[in-house]
C-alpha cells in the first residue's frame, strides 16, 4: 500500500512509503543490470545526448509497457498522479556507484534554450517527476533540493513525487542526487508530460 510519509509545500513534493515492493525493486534491477551504459546529458547548445558534465551514473531506458512489471508500475503511477499512462516517458533505471552523482538541475525543459521546442513536440513540457528508490545505499545518495533546504534519503521501495506546473525556478525544484559515499544506489525515474508522449 502506498503511504504518504512526508508532504512538502515548496517544492510541491510528497514522499510515499512502500510504493514498490522489495520483489519489484529486485526484479527491475535484475532486468537491466547487464545492460547499463554511461549516463548522458542533453547538450545545451546542440540538444544532443553527450557524456560528461554533472551526471556520472550508469543508465538504461525501458520502453513504456516493455514488460508486465513495467506496465503494472506505470498503471500505479498513473493512479497516483492522476494522468493517463501515455503521459509518461519511458522509465529510466539508474545506478550510482561510490562517488557518482547527478549535480544540480531542473527536470523541465528551460524555455530559454534553443532546443526546447524540439523536446516539447513529443508531449508538451515535463510537469512532474517520480523517483522510485530501488535500494537503500549504505551511505549518501540523497535527493536534495538546495533552494528549499530539503533532502530526501533513498530508502528501498519509497517514491518521491515532485511537480512543477510552470517551468520556472519559482517552483524550487532545482535538485541533485548527492554522491554515494558507500555501497551503491539504484533508482527508477519517471517523467510526466502535459500530454501524450510519443
Secondary structure, 3 states (H helix, E strand, C coil): CCEEEEEECCCEEEEEECCCCHHHHHHHHHHHHHHCEECCEECCCCCCEECCCCECCEEEECCCCCCHHHHHHHHHHHHHHCCCHHHECCCEEEEECECCCEEEECCCCCCCCCCHHHHHCCCCCEEEEEEEECCCCCEECCEEECCCCEEECCCCCCEEEEECCCCCHHHCCCEEECCEEECCEEEEEEEEECCCCC
